[in-house]
Amino acid sequence: MFQEYAFRLRTGEAFIPLNSLLKVLNLAGTGGEANMHIDNGEVLLNGTTEMRRRRKVRAGDVVLFGQVRIVVTA
């Protein structure tokens, strides 16, 4: 069972970098830790392993990290 998060982008922002998303939601303690998880292939974006640290995550995207599911909204 996944723990569900709904992340709302700030008004006027079209995206959030993937590593920043993990950090903002306290799923990673630091940016370096977030990068490590991404580099290790532990993060899926829309069902595909994402290796780009600063991949733009936009409204409608779904991020899976461990047992956490994040749905990004505008």
DOGULO-117308 format. One record per atom (N, C-alpha, C): residue in three letters; x, y, z. Coordinates in steps of 0.001 Angstrom, whole numbers, plus 500000, padded with zeros to 6 digits. Layout:
residues N
ALAXYZ...
***
This chain:
residues 74
MET500846498816500000MET500000500000500000MET500888501243500000PHE500541502188499132PHE501308503421499018PHE500785504487499956GLN501715505294500458GLN501338506504501179GLN501155507572500110GLU500019508230500073GLU499649509157499025GLU499963510591499428TYR500589511318498526TYR500815512753498684TYR500218513457497480ALA499604514598497711ALA499174515470496623ALA500038516722496743PHE500830516984495732PHE501698518161495752PHE501162519170494763ARG500879520369495260ARG500334521428494417ARG501453522410494069LEU501638522642492772LEU502620523618492330LEU502180525012492754ARG503152525860493028ARG502817527239493396ARG502206527958492197THR501398528949492480THR500793529751491424THR501895530378490576GLY501769530229489289GLY502752530791488363GLY503912529868488042GLU504045528763488755GLU505113527809488474GLU504567526683487605ALA505322526336486567ALA504900525288485649ALA505455523927486045PHE506511523921486890PHE507163522661487244PHE507968522818488526ILE508428521671489051ILE509380521633490153ILE510421520578489773PRO511701520857489981PRO512715519830489698PRO512502518601490586LEU512753517429490030LEU512510516175490743LEU513239516117492078ASN514520516489492107ASN515264516424493368ASN514692517401494397SER514214518541493959SER513600519507494876SER512286518978495445LEU511520518265494620LEU510259517690495085LEU510495516731496240LEU511496515853496103LEU511787514905497183LEU512210515632498449LYS512956516702498283LYS513438517472499432LYS512289518245500108VAL511460518889499307VAL510349519693499842VAL509386518830500650LEU509174517598500212LEU508256516698500915LEU508932515928502040ASN510189516289502337ASN510967515648503407ASN511139514148503188LEU511170513728501933LEU511444512335501607LEU512949512108501508ALA513680513207501375ALA515145513193501401ALA515567514364502286GLY516553514124503142GLY516986515159504080GLY517724516309503427THR518442516012502337THR519233517027501648THR519094516840500145GLY519544517828499401GLY519551517704497952GLY520464516580497499GLY521587516423498194GLY522521515347497863GLY521901513974498066GLU521136513837499129GLU520455512554499382GLU519407512291498303ALA518677513329497909ALA517687513184496839ALA518372512751495544ASN519510513377495232ASN520255513018494025ASN520716511564494066MET521139511110495232MET521605509733495397MET520469508744495088HIS519283509019495610HIS518132508140495358HIS517803508102493863ILE517864509263493222ILE517580509334491790ILE518656508575491010ASP519923508813491348ASP521040508131490668ASP520971506616490821ASN520443506152491945ASN520328504714492209ASN519105504077491548GLY518331504880490829GLY517171504349490114GLY515984504040491006GLU515891504720492148GLU514826504445493116GLU513559505260492884VAL513580506154491885VAL512457507065491658VAL511855506787490288LEU510531506634490256LEU509818506452488998LEU508967507671488723LEU508975508103487482LEU508132509215487049LEU507207508677485966ASN505925508706486245ASN504914508190485309ASN505214506745484898GLY505664505946485868GLY505872504523485641GLY507218504144485056THR508096505116484804THR509405504852484214THR510497505339485157THR511556504545485317THR512672504961486161THR513251506254485615GLU513387507240486484GLU513898508559486085GLU515279508765486677MET516275509003485828MET517656509181486269MET518112510638486201ARG517272511518485681ARG517646512938485584ARG517257513650486872ARG518259514152487562ARG518042514765488875ARG517098515960488830ARG517267516794487853ARG516482518027487789ARG515360517944486755ARG514875516738486511ARG513770516531485571ARG512598517387486006LYS512008518091485061LYS510876518962485362LYS509633518113485614VAL509109518199486811VAL507891517480487183VAL506742518480487076ARG505771518140486257ARG504674519062485958ARG503336518514486474ALA502332519381486435ALA500983518974486844ALA500553517756486039GLY499980516778486718GLY499533515557486086GLY500533514420486192ASP501789514738486554ASP502805513700486716ASP502601512951488025VAL503015511680488024VAL502947510842489222VAL504349510317489501VAL504825510556490720VAL506155510122491138VAL505997509006492162LEU506739507914491976LEU506771506825492945LEU508173506747493518PHE508234506711494852PHE509516506630495552PHE509311505741496770GLY509850504542496710GLY509606503588497800GLY508126503280497888GLN507553503476499063GLN506124503246499273GLN505318504539499226VAL505895505566498585VAL505238506871498513VAL504831507146497064ARG503597507593496901ARG503068507982495586ARG502706509457495665ILE503293510252494750ILE503076511696494742ILE502367512069493458VAL501221512719493585VAL500477513212492426VAL500645514726492415VAL501142515244491306VAL501408516686491183VAL500226517350490506THR499759518431491118THR498629519189490563THR499014520655490388ALA498233521345489578ALA498490522778489327ALA497821523623490382
***
